[in-house]
Amino acid sequence: MKALWVALGRIGFWLTLPLLAMYLSYTKRTRIVLRVGDEILVQKTWLGDGSWILPGGGLHTHEDIATGAARELYEECGIVVEPIDLHHEFRAKVHFKLGVTIDTTVFSLHLPAKPRLIKQKLEINELAWVRIDELYEAPHIGPIIKKIVFKA
């Protein structure tokens, strides 16, 4: 059943890509580099191409960007953090498919131990802790991770 769900998400992604790209080009997005030791948290979303990406997402209307990042981390991974604990790293124009550029604000947070993960059932397919030195070589790494983590 999980394989069918993943396949439907990938098909949906490619079928709606032009509309999704237009929508994303007009939104502000967040990403969080959540680090414990030499590992960072990555995820695969349901509506996606199967690439690993960093937790994060879009802002609600009139929502502070750090508050939105903390909310997304909780919604997607079940991790509760205070917006004030997130370290603003930078704001970047990240290139998406079809030539679309997404306005993305990147935060980081270093934790002393791995928190309990509670995967959002419908939106997130997988969550994983991956060693940073293995991440660049891992298959299906999204361009956002390369730009943010490796400055590529």
Solvent accessible surface area in square Angstrom, and as a share of the most:
residue,aa,sasa,rsa
1,M,194,0.87
2,K,115,0.49
3,A,82,0.64
4,L,103,0.51
5,W,86,0.30
6,V,33,0.19
7,A,44,0.34
8,L,86,0.43
9,G,0,0.00
10,R,98,0.36
11,I,97,0.49
12,G,18,0.18
13,F,8,0.03
14,W,131,0.46
15,L,138,0.69
16,T,56,0.33
17,L,11,0.06
18,P,76,0.48
19,L,124,0.62
20,L,38,0.19
21,A,2,0.02
22,M,120,0.53
23,Y,129,0.49
24,L,17,0.08
25,S,46,0.29
26,Y,192,0.73
27,T,29,0.17
28,K,105,0.45
29,R,42,0.15
30,T,0,0.00
31,R,23,0.09
32,I,0,0.00
33,V,23,0.13
34,L,0,0.00
35,R,81,0.30
36,V,17,0.10
37,G,60,0.58
38,D,68,0.35
39,E,33,0.15
40,I,0,0.00
41,L,0,0.00
42,V,0,0.00
43,Q,0,0.00
44,K,29,0.12
45,T,30,0.17
46,W,62,0.22
47,L,69,0.34
48,G,9,0.09
49,D,42,0.22
50,G,7,0.06
51,S,22,0.14
52,W,34,0.12
53,I,30,0.15
54,L,0,0.00
55,P,0,0.00
56,G,2,0.02
57,G,4,0.04
58,G,14,0.13
59,L,47,0.23
60,H,106,0.47
61,T,115,0.67
62,H,185,0.82
63,E,34,0.15
64,D,87,0.45
65,I,50,0.25
66,A,18,0.14
67,T,57,0.33
68,G,0,0.00
69,A,0,0.00
70,A,8,0.06
71,R,44,0.16
72,E,16,0.07
73,L,0,0.00
74,Y,124,0.47
75,E,70,0.32
76,E,3,0.01
77,C,0,0.00
78,G,16,0.16
79,I,6,0.03
80,V,113,0.65
81,V,22,0.12
82,E,100,0.45
83,P,40,0.25
84,I,158,0.80
85,D,66,0.34
86,L,13,0.06
87,H,107,0.48
88,H,111,0.50
89,E,89,0.40
90,F,55,0.23
91,R,141,0.51
92,A,13,0.10
93,K,118,0.50
94,V,2,0.01
95,H,126,0.56
96,F,46,0.19
97,K,57,0.24
98,L,115,0.57
99,G,72,0.69
100,V,21,0.12
101,T,48,0.28
102,I,7,0.04
103,D,20,0.10
104,T,1,0.00
105,T,7,0.04
106,V,1,0.00
107,F,6,0.02
108,S,10,0.06
109,L,13,0.06
110,H,113,0.50
111,L,41,0.20
112,P,136,0.86
113,A,66,0.51
114,K,103,0.44
115,P,37,0.24
116,R,189,0.69
117,L,54,0.27
118,I,89,0.45
119,K,80,0.34
120,Q,63,0.28
121,K,170,0.72
122,L,119,0.59
123,E,73,0.33
124,I,1,0.01
125,N,14,0.07
126,E,69,0.31
127,L,33,0.16
128,A,28,0.21
129,W,44,0.16
130,V,26,0.15
131,R,95,0.35
132,I,40,0.20
133,D,95,0.49
134,E,95,0.43
135,L,0,0.00
136,Y,105,0.40
137,E,141,0.63
138,A,27,0.21
139,P,96,0.61
140,H,117,0.52
141,I,19,0.10
142,G,1,0.01
143,P,77,0.49
144,I,19,0.10
145,I,0,0.00
146,K,69,0.29
147,K,64,0.27
148,I,5,0.03
149,V,34,0.20
150,F,60,0.25
151,K,147,0.62
152,A,81,0.62
